[in-house]
């Protein structure tokens, strides 16, 4: 096709890989789609190598799928001779080269890209238009309107509204199936090894070409990769196969053990679908409907609590966090309510620590670019908060290391849920604990260098002294918090010498965390 016959260029970002978007319903030879691997995106934070490989591989598959449907696609690999490594510079070049008359894009889900594209369109001398990604169940503004006039943004109320709006697990009279909305109390079991976990479903690919490209282009990455045996799903068919495998093999105990942790099981009964959804290869309703349909035909085998726990994460928590992001940005990224200032320990990048729970969770993150929500919240996030690490450093680590981490979902979970840096916008209390919770939900403490029952001895679990020190250091923030009242009363009653001993050990840990 002659270059001058293109009239419209449509941008597809790396997390907009929805082949079912209405853009693609019609073949139009005057429309060209543009997808690019760019240093702008690889370099704004140090990403896990598996994350970069997964996005680049999925983007390439998207381009090939569109071409197979008959669409016109321009794809820039990272080392393409015309790739300026900047979104704006690449678009400027293509608009000039092809005589483009109209620029269109899907609304980005990161504030920085949204702002960049808004500013870009303001200076363009051709027409521009933005369109919804057709992925989320709510608009950017939905949560703002839903909670208008409310002092607290309670996720449970929003979740129930989503259930009603989309008729998900609702009976004929508008009540929740099973007689209750939330089965969270049934979703907190320590893994009982008699409940066998089927072999993990992997899609094996050789991605050596992309790994080699990243090395030759000197892209800085973190983590590890087996380039000849890459297992993350990177196409719609692979994502769908992963979803089907979850329904058929893992759903049966998902809810039971969604909070459990175990040294011998990196994935337990989790679906590993977060990258598939956050890249938009799978739509959340497609996932939820598939899970509910499978449960409907296997209710004699699968309890409703397993299904509801999964549905709540997707149409409740995931949509809620996205709504909080657009409600609170850009100020949200600067919040540091507790005024934490400490650096992130080096062991977050190396997994070299004697604390078994952190060593296992961080090593898994480096090896797999994945850890489930409790490992993120109550192990790595818990320690960072107790050690009073600056939330900027925590954000950077979480955004870089996890394959599913895109800012809209990362920062609300990290700065909000995990670090309480938002002062209670997302979570009414900080999610901190001593070693007892970790021991309750895992087998990490069994073979640890430290004793989870000891408090101030040389072999005492560091979480124990850090916990009480944190409550004392941040007393002014929590003394009027109803959900913290019991722990604050215990703190007030604590013997002065005991508290001093706990704080002395905690200060030593905070001052030299990599010695632990």
ABEGO torsion letter per residue (X at the ends): XBAAABABBBBBBAABABAABAAAABBBAABBBBBBBBAAAAAABBBBAAAAAAAAAAAAAAAAAAAAAGBBBBBBBAABAABAGBAAAAAAAAAAAAGBABBBBBBBABAAAAAAAAAAAAABABBBBBBBAGABABBAAAAAAAABGBABBBAAAAAAAAAAAAGBGBBAAGBBBGGBABAAAAAABBBBAABBBBBBBBBBBBAAAAAAAAAAAGBBBBEBBBAABBABBABAAAAAAAAAAAAAAAAAAAAAAAABBBAABAAEABAGAAAAAAAGABBAAAAAAAAAAAAAAAAAABBAAAAAAAAAAAABAAAAAAAAAAAAOAAAAABBAAGBABBBBAAAAAGBBABAAAAAAAAAAAAAGBBBAAAAAABAAAAAAAAGBBAAAAAAAAAAABAABBAAAAAAAAABAAAGAAGGAABABBBBBBAAAAAAABAAAAABABBAABAABAABBAAAAAAAAAAAAAAAAAAABAAAAAAAAAAAABBAAAAAAAAAAAAAAAABAAAX
